[in-house]
Amino acid sequence: MASSDLDQICFHISEKIGNIKKSLSLRNCGQEPNSKTILNKIGDEILVINELLNKLELEIQFQEQTTNSLKELCASLEEDYKDVEHLKENIPPHLPQVTVTQNSVNVSDLDSEEPVKVEEPGVTKKPSKEQRNIKEMPFITSEEFNGIPAYMKSRLTYCQINDVIKEINKAVVSKYKILHQPKKSMSSVARNLYHRFIDEETKDTKGHYFVVEADIKEFTALKVDKRFHVILNILRHCRRLSEVRGGGLTRYVIT
């Protein structure tokens, strides 16, 4: 056996003996009354520290949850801000205008010595055919637009859909103004259109307002193409119109 191996064995045995001596010394110290008191205090302090560590761990968890909630709130606010900016930059031109009527009376008129003449109400005339109310299609609201399936509206925007509604309403109004016009005052062109309108009516369209593709071409600048029919599909989905087919024609009925 080499001397180096013997030295390692001796060092190992000495280390073990030293550890045994330290253990015996500590055990003997623990038996002393003063040492017991100190050890009990140390144990109590360890329990207090352990409790503080548990509270600290709970506080860290709470702060982490709060941080995550704040991050989610911040992300939500950023989305809302983007939506507001988008609405600000894309205000639809179809919002109803609020008109305020105000009756003003001049003080000089009140001070005038001339008596005010009160006209007697005449006989109310029945509205002529030209004054009949023509039903128009309401515009799509932003809430309805958001509810349209993505596959259906594709890249169409809110304003593009309402622009088509505006043009369809234009065709409806133009058509029914001719239908409500006295025949004696019609031009030859209007009379021909009138007869076509009458021929296109069916029992299913009686009492309803409708147009056909020929009316769209006649009274608007819209192109009756694939995009137009996609928008018609959206309008059917939003219950703005329905279709009545027959005689090789598709009638778009305002609902």
C-alpha positions as CSV (number, residue, x, y, z in Angstrom):
1,M,0.0,0.0,0.0
2,A,1.3,3.4,-0.9
3,S,2.0,6.0,1.7
4,S,-0.4,8.5,0.1
5,D,-3.3,6.0,0.5
6,L,-2.4,5.4,4.1
7,D,-2.4,9.2,4.7
8,Q,-5.9,9.5,3.2
9,I,-7.3,6.7,5.4
10,C,-5.8,8.3,8.5
11,F,-7.2,11.7,7.5
12,H,-10.7,10.2,6.9
13,I,-10.7,8.4,10.3
14,S,-9.5,11.6,12.1
15,E,-12.3,13.6,10.4
16,K,-14.9,11.1,11.5
17,I,-13.5,11.1,15.1
18,G,-13.6,15.0,15.0
19,N,-17.2,15.0,13.9
20,I,-18.2,12.5,16.7
21,K,-16.4,14.7,19.3
22,K,-18.3,17.8,18.1
23,S,-21.7,16.0,18.2
24,L,-20.9,14.8,21.8
25,S,-19.9,18.3,22.8
26,L,-23.1,19.8,21.4
27,R,-25.2,17.2,23.1
28,N,-23.6,17.9,26.4
29,C,-24.1,21.6,25.8
30,G,-27.8,21.0,25.1
31,Q,-28.2,19.4,28.5
32,E,-27.1,22.6,30.3
33,P,-30.0,24.8,31.6
34,N,-28.7,28.0,30.1
35,S,-28.2,26.3,26.7
36,K,-31.7,24.9,26.8
37,T,-33.1,28.4,27.4
38,I,-31.2,29.8,24.4
39,L,-32.2,26.9,22.2
40,N,-35.9,27.4,23.1
41,K,-35.6,31.1,22.2
42,I,-33.9,30.2,19.0
43,G,-36.8,27.8,18.2
44,D,-39.4,30.5,18.9
45,E,-37.6,32.9,16.7
46,I,-37.5,30.3,13.9
47,L,-41.2,29.9,14.2
48,V,-41.8,33.7,14.0
49,I,-39.5,33.9,11.0
50,N,-41.3,31.0,9.4
51,E,-44.7,32.7,9.9
52,L,-43.3,36.0,8.5
53,L,-42.0,34.1,5.4
54,N,-45.5,32.5,4.9
55,K,-47.1,36.0,5.0
56,L,-44.4,37.3,2.7
57,E,-45.1,34.5,0.2
58,L,-48.9,35.2,0.3
59,E,-48.2,39.0,-0.3
60,I,-46.0,38.1,-3.2
61,Q,-48.8,36.0,-4.7
62,F,-51.3,38.8,-4.2
63,Q,-49.0,41.3,-5.9
64,E,-48.4,38.9,-8.8
65,Q,-52.2,38.5,-9.3
66,T,-52.7,42.3,-9.0
67,T,-49.9,42.8,-11.6
68,N,-51.6,40.3,-14.0
69,S,-54.9,42.0,-13.5
70,L,-53.4,45.4,-14.3
71,K,-51.7,44.1,-17.4
72,E,-55.1,42.7,-18.6
73,L,-56.8,46.0,-17.8
74,C,-54.1,47.9,-19.6
75,A,-54.5,45.7,-22.7
76,S,-58.3,46.2,-22.6
77,L,-57.9,49.9,-22.3
78,E,-55.5,49.9,-25.3
79,E,-58.1,48.0,-27.4
80,D,-60.8,50.4,-26.3
81,Y,-58.5,53.3,-27.2
82,K,-57.9,51.8,-30.7
83,D,-61.7,51.3,-31.2
84,V,-62.3,55.0,-30.2
85,E,-59.7,56.2,-32.5
86,H,-61.1,54.1,-35.3
87,L,-64.6,55.4,-34.7
88,K,-63.2,59.0,-34.5
89,E,-61.5,58.5,-37.9
90,N,-64.5,56.7,-39.5
91,I,-67.5,58.7,-38.4
92,P,-70.4,57.4,-40.6
93,P,-72.0,60.1,-42.8
94,H,-75.4,58.5,-42.2
95,L,-76.1,59.7,-38.6
96,P,-79.5,61.4,-38.3
97,Q,-79.3,65.1,-38.1
98,V,-80.8,66.8,-35.0
99,T,-82.9,69.8,-36.0
100,V,-84.0,72.2,-33.4
101,T,-86.9,74.5,-34.2
102,Q,-87.3,77.7,-32.3
103,N,-90.1,80.2,-32.5
104,S,-88.7,83.7,-32.1
105,V,-90.9,86.7,-31.5
106,N,-89.5,90.3,-31.9
107,V,-90.3,92.7,-29.2
108,S,-91.1,95.4,-31.8
109,D,-93.8,93.1,-33.1
110,L,-95.3,92.9,-29.7
111,D,-95.2,96.6,-29.2
112,S,-96.9,97.3,-32.6
113,E,-100.3,98.9,-32.4
114,E,-101.6,97.0,-35.4
115,P,-103.9,94.2,-34.5
116,V,-102.7,90.7,-35.3
117,K,-104.9,89.0,-37.8
118,V,-105.8,85.4,-37.0
119,E,-106.5,83.3,-40.1
120,E,-109.2,80.8,-39.8
121,P,-108.1,77.3,-40.4
122,G,-109.1,76.1,-43.8
123,V,-110.2,72.7,-44.8
124,T,-107.3,70.2,-44.5
125,K,-106.5,68.8,-47.9
126,K,-105.8,65.2,-48.3
127,P,-102.2,64.5,-49.2
128,S,-101.7,63.9,-52.9
129,K,-100.1,60.8,-54.2
130,E,-96.8,62.6,-54.5
131,Q,-96.9,63.3,-50.7
132,R,-97.3,59.6,-49.7
133,N,-94.7,58.3,-47.4
134,I,-92.3,55.9,-49.1
135,K,-90.8,53.3,-46.9
136,E,-87.0,53.4,-46.9
137,M,-84.5,50.9,-45.5
138,P,-83.0,51.9,-42.1
139,F,-79.2,52.1,-42.0
140,I,-77.1,49.4,-40.3
141,T,-76.1,50.2,-36.8
142,S,-72.5,49.7,-35.5
143,E,-73.8,47.0,-33.2
144,E,-75.5,45.1,-36.1
145,F,-72.3,45.5,-38.1
146,N,-70.2,43.9,-35.4
147,G,-72.7,41.0,-35.2
148,I,-72.3,40.2,-38.9
149,P,-70.2,37.0,-39.4
150,A,-66.7,37.7,-40.6
151,Y,-67.0,35.3,-43.5
152,M,-70.1,37.2,-44.7
153,K,-68.8,40.8,-44.6
154,S,-65.2,39.9,-45.6
155,R,-63.4,43.2,-46.1
156,L,-66.5,45.4,-46.4
157,T,-66.7,48.3,-44.0
158,Y,-69.6,49.8,-42.1
159,C,-69.8,52.8,-44.4
160,Q,-69.7,50.8,-47.6
161,I,-72.8,48.8,-46.6
162,N,-74.7,51.9,-45.5
163,D,-73.7,53.6,-48.8
164,V,-75.4,50.8,-50.7
165,I,-78.5,51.2,-48.5
166,K,-78.5,54.9,-49.3
167,E,-78.5,54.1,-53.1
168,I,-81.2,51.4,-52.8
169,N,-83.4,53.9,-50.9
170,K,-82.8,56.4,-53.7
171,A,-84.0,53.8,-56.2
172,V,-87.1,53.0,-54.1
173,V,-88.0,56.7,-53.7
174,S,-87.5,57.3,-57.4
175,K,-89.6,54.3,-58.4
176,Y,-92.5,55.0,-56.2
177,K,-92.6,58.7,-57.0
178,I,-93.4,57.6,-60.5
179,L,-96.0,55.1,-59.3
180,H,-97.7,57.8,-57.2
181,Q,-97.6,60.4,-59.9
182,P,-100.8,61.2,-61.8
183,K,-100.7,59.5,-65.2
184,K,-101.7,62.7,-67.0
185,S,-98.5,64.5,-65.9
186,M,-96.2,61.6,-66.9
187,S,-93.7,61.9,-69.7
188,S,-93.4,59.0,-72.1
189,V,-90.3,57.7,-70.4
190,A,-92.0,57.8,-67.0
191,R,-95.1,56.1,-68.5
192,N,-93.0,53.3,-69.8
193,L,-91.4,52.8,-66.4
194,Y,-94.8,52.9,-64.8
195,H,-96.1,50.1,-66.9
196,R,-92.9,48.0,-66.2
197,F,-93.3,48.6,-62.5
198,I,-97.0,47.4,-62.6
199,D,-96.0,44.3,-64.6
200,E,-93.4,43.3,-62.1
201,E,-95.8,43.4,-59.1
202,T,-97.2,40.1,-57.8
203,K,-99.6,39.1,-55.1
204,D,-96.6,38.5,-52.8
205,T,-95.4,42.1,-53.2
206,K,-98.8,43.7,-52.9
207,G,-98.6,46.5,-50.2
208,H,-94.8,46.3,-50.0
209,Y,-92.1,48.4,-51.5
210,F,-89.6,46.6,-53.6
211,V,-87.0,47.1,-56.4
212,V,-85.4,44.9,-59.0
213,E,-81.9,45.1,-60.5
214,A,-83.3,47.2,-63.4
215,D,-84.4,49.8,-60.9
216,I,-80.9,49.9,-59.4
217,K,-79.4,50.4,-62.8
218,E,-82.0,53.0,-63.8
219,F,-81.9,55.3,-60.7
220,T,-78.4,54.8,-59.2
221,A,-74.7,54.5,-60.2
222,L,-74.3,51.2,-58.4
223,K,-72.7,48.3,-60.2
224,V,-74.8,45.1,-59.9
225,D,-71.8,42.9,-59.5
226,K,-70.5,40.2,-57.0
227,R,-69.8,42.8,-54.3
228,F,-73.4,44.2,-54.6
229,H,-74.9,40.7,-54.1
230,V,-72.6,40.1,-51.1
231,I,-74.0,43.3,-49.5
232,L,-77.6,42.1,-50.4
233,N,-76.8,38.9,-48.5
234,I,-75.7,41.0,-45.5
235,L,-78.9,43.1,-45.7
236,R,-81.0,39.9,-45.8
237,H,-79.0,38.7,-42.7
238,C,-79.8,42.0,-40.9
239,R,-83.5,41.7,-42.0
240,R,-83.4,44.9,-44.1
241,L,-84.9,43.2,-47.1
242,S,-86.2,39.9,-48.4
243,E,-86.5,38.3,-51.8
244,V,-89.5,37.4,-53.9
245,R,-88.7,35.4,-57.0
246,G,-90.9,34.7,-60.0
247,G,-91.2,35.3,-63.7
248,G,-87.4,35.3,-64.0
249,L,-87.1,38.3,-61.7
250,T,-85.8,38.7,-58.2
251,R,-87.6,41.4,-56.2
252,Y,-85.9,42.9,-53.3
253,V,-88.6,43.8,-50.8
254,I,-88.0,46.4,-48.1
255,T,-88.8,44.9,-44.7
